[in-house]
Amino acid sequence: MTLTAMLLVLSSWLISGPPDAMQAPAADVEGLWAYTELAPRGQKGMPLTGMFVFRDGLFVQQTINDGEPFEAQVGQGHCGTYRPKDGIVELTAEVQIALSPRRTPPLSLRHGVTHQITPELSGDSLTLTFGTGTIQKFKKIGPAKGRIYRLEGGMLALVDGHFLLVAAASDQDVVGGSGTFVKDGGTLILQAQRWYSATADGASNKRDTKIEATFDEQVLKLPGGPAMKVVR
């Protein structure tokens, strides 16, 4: 999928109004969810790997599309706040990333984008329908027990033994990943199913990779990357 197509998908998240569908209370979306499919309006669903977490009014989302060559696949990352509004859920993406390593430029970074969604639940399955018709489908992993930390330029979720990270240290320096984690004192070992990063020198995708970071709940330091402070 090209970066242009990905940006069209992202723009389709912007809503002119909620679709006609059975609406679920905002509280029903709380939890940690694994992606099963994303389908732009009128298009076939695309396979992708990643997660979406809602907890205490904060959300983090990170994915990379499945496909080959993996190094060229498009990644997404969003984080911000959510709230119920008139029977739907309104998201405000404080950071919104689309990354395609082989495009020029590879990175699209936006701030303060509002989306409105209609959630539908069926057992442990969740469907999120965005107002212009983009549909995202999930299976529940857990109740999102843990915490979402606000960072300078992004968020880090450590919930249910899983992590999601979306952060932009600058307009050219971004990182995003999701997978499992182990925390031992100030050491944070991230076993990332999917991971992307970009700097002024280029961008890359990784899968099934181990990142040994430090995190004392005040500062997150990634190897070779900037230190990101926790903000209250």
LINHU-V417817 format. One record per pair of residues at least 6 apart in sequence whose C-alpha atoms are under 6 Angstrom apart, sorted by the first residue. I is the first residue (numbers start at 1). J is the second residue. D is the distance in whole Angstrom. If there is no record, write none. Layout:
I_J_D ; I_J_D
This chain:
3_100_6 ; 12_132_6 ; 13_115_6 ; 13_130_6 ; 14_115_5 ; 15_116_6 ; 15_131_5 ; 15_132_6 ; 17_131_6 ; 18_131_5 ; 19_131_6 ; 23_118_6 ; 24_119_6 ; 24_120_6 ; 26_84_5 ; 26_89_6 ; 30_54_5 ; 30_55_5 ; 31_53_6 ; 31_54_5 ; 31_142_6 ; 31_143_4 ; 31_144_4 ; 32_53_4 ; 32_141_5 ; 32_142_5 ; 32_143_6 ; 32_144_5 ; 33_51_6 ; 33_52_5 ; 33_138_6 ; 33_139_6 ; 33_140_4 ; 33_141_5 ; 34_51_4 ; 34_138_5 ; 34_139_5 ; 35_50_6 ; 35_51_6 ; 35_137_6 ; 35_138_4 ; 36_137_5 ; 36_138_5 ; 37_45_6 ; 37_46_6 ; 37_47_5 ; 37_136_6 ; 37_137_5 ; 38_45_5 ; 38_46_5 ; 38_135_6 ; 38_136_4 ; 39_45_4 ; 39_134_6 ; 39_135_5 ; 40_134_4 ; 41_133_5 ; 41_134_5 ; 47_66_6 ; 48_64_6 ; 48_65_4 ; 48_66_5 ; 49_63_5 ; 49_64_6 ; 50_62_5 ; 50_63_4 ; 51_61_6 ; 51_62_6 ; 52_60_6 ; 52_61_4 ; 53_59_5 ; 53_60_5 ; 57_81_6 ; 57_82_5 ; 58_80_6 ; 58_81_4 ; 58_82_6 ; 59_79_5 ; 59_80_6 ; 59_81_6 ; 60_78_6 ; 60_79_4 ; 61_77_5 ; 61_78_5 ; 62_76_6 ; 62_77_4 ; 63_75_6 ; 63_76_5 ; 64_74_6 ; 64_75_4 ; 65_73_6 ; 65_74_6 ; 71_205_5 ; 72_101_6 ; 72_102_6 ; 74_99_6 ; 74_100_5 ; 75_98_6 ; 75_99_5 ; 76_97_5 ; 76_98_5 ; 77_96_6 ; 77_97_5 ; 77_166_6 ; 78_93_6 ; 78_95_6 ; 78_96_5 ; 79_93_5 ; 79_94_6 ; 79_95_6 ; 80_92_6 ; 80_93_5 ; 80_94_5 ; 81_91_6 ; 81_92_5 ; 82_90_5 ; 82_91_4 ; 83_89_6 ; 83_90_5 ; 88_117_6 ; 88_118_5 ; 89_116_6 ; 89_117_5 ; 90_115_6 ; 90_116_4 ; 91_114_6 ; 91_115_5 ; 92_113_6 ; 92_114_4 ; 93_112_5 ; 93_113_5 ; 94_111_5 ; 94_112_5 ; 95_111_5 ; 96_109_6 ; 96_110_5 ; 97_108_6 ; 97_109_5 ; 98_108_5 ; 99_106_6 ; 99_107_5 ; 100_106_5 ; 101_203_5 ; 101_204_6 ; 117_129_5 ; 117_130_5 ; 118_128_6 ; 118_129_5 ; 119_127_6 ; 119_128_5 ; 120_126_6 ; 120_127_5 ; 124_139_6 ; 124_140_5 ; 125_138_6 ; 125_139_5 ; 126_137_6 ; 126_138_5 ; 127_136_6 ; 127_137_5 ; 128_135_6 ; 128_136_5 ; 129_135_5 ; 144_159_5 ; 144_160_6 ; 145_159_5 ; 145_160_5 ; 146_158_6 ; 146_159_4 ; 147_157_6 ; 147_158_6 ; 148_156_6 ; 148_157_4 ; 149_155_6 ; 149_156_5 ; 150_230_6 ; 150_231_5 ; 151_229_6 ; 151_230_4 ; 151_231_6 ; 152_228_6 ; 152_229_6 ; 153_167_5 ; 153_168_5 ; 153_169_6 ; 154_166_6 ; 154_167_4 ; 155_165_6 ; 155_166_6 ; 156_164_6 ; 156_165_5 ; 157_163_5 ; 157_164_5 ; 161_180_6 ; 162_179_6 ; 162_180_4 ; 162_181_6 ; 163_178_5 ; 163_179_6 ; 163_180_6 ; 164_177_6 ; 164_178_4 ; 165_176_5 ; 165_177_5 ; 166_176_4 ; 167_174_6 ; 167_175_6 ; 168_174_4 ; 172_199_5 ; 172_200_6 ; 173_198_5 ; 173_199_4 ; 174_197_6 ; 174_198_5 ; 175_196_6 ; 175_197_4 ; 176_195_6 ; 176_196_5 ; 177_194_6 ; 177_195_4 ; 178_192_5 ; 178_194_6 ; 179_191_6 ; 179_192_4 ; 179_193_5 ; 180_191_5 ; 181_189_6 ; 181_190_5 ; 181_191_6 ; 182_188_6 ; 182_189_5 ; 186_214_6 ; 186_215_5 ; 186_216_5 ; 187_214_5 ; 188_213_5 ; 188_214_5 ; 188_215_6 ; 189_211_6 ; 189_212_5 ; 190_210_6 ; 190_211_5 ; 191_209_6 ; 191_210_5 ; 192_208_5 ; 192_209_5 ; 193_207_5 ; 193_208_5 ; 194_206_6 ; 194_207_5 ; 195_205_6 ; 195_206_5 ; 196_204_6 ; 196_205_4 ; 197_203_6 ; 197_204_6 ; 213_221_6 ; 213_222_5 ; 214_220_6 ; 214_221_5 ; 218_229_6 ; 218_230_5 ; 219_228_6 ; 219_229_4 ; 219_230_6 ; 220_227_6 ; 220_228_5 ; 221_227_4
